[in-house]
């Protein structure tokens, strides 16, 4: 009846049982595996790891005297969830303590000048040109390269404000717009670097402070009997 050990202290399994009951009664219950199946046992292991992560961060938050708000669940975008991994992402979304520890652990992390320069080199693009076009039934913006070639050539040759008809297409070029490219990558790289740092920190803390129990191993542990993933 133990969820796992945190600093050698047993954590009761009751929180796991309650979380599973809530999932079974929730709006996505039909997507969950059949009770008693191998997949169901893997789900149980996964939920156990989420709860252990939450318990670990609750302890760290208390040790550091971090303010833990009572705000509701957070929502990560897909990239952030992938970078954190499903267990950590679920714990982050559901636990204010995890978010508080994340903020404290990563507060000083910034992308290096070399990382920013490398990113800019890899993603540099010339300014993109878009056309503001009028059609007989309305107006829209388009990249010239996405238009039929004959129509694009005719619009380039026409005077501003001149209607052009090529085959079935009729259009007028109202304006040429230059879309800004290569926005400042610092905010996105900062968040990516902070997620990577938190994953490294959390992996270390888990290894040092958590002890898993039989039946609630990590779902990706190749030694447990329900891990059927093979390469």
Secondary structure, DSSP 8 states (H G I E B T S, - for coil): -EEEEETTEEEETHHHHHHHHHHHTSTTGGGS--TTSHHHHHHHHHHHHHHHHHHHHHHHHHHHT------------HHHHHHH-HHHHHHHHH-HHHHHHHHHHHTT----HHHHHHHHHHH----EEEEEEEETTEEEEEEGGGS-HHHHHHHHHS-TT-EEEETTEEEEEEEEEEE--S---HHHHHHHHHHHHHHHHHHHHHHHHEE--TT---TT-TTSTT-----
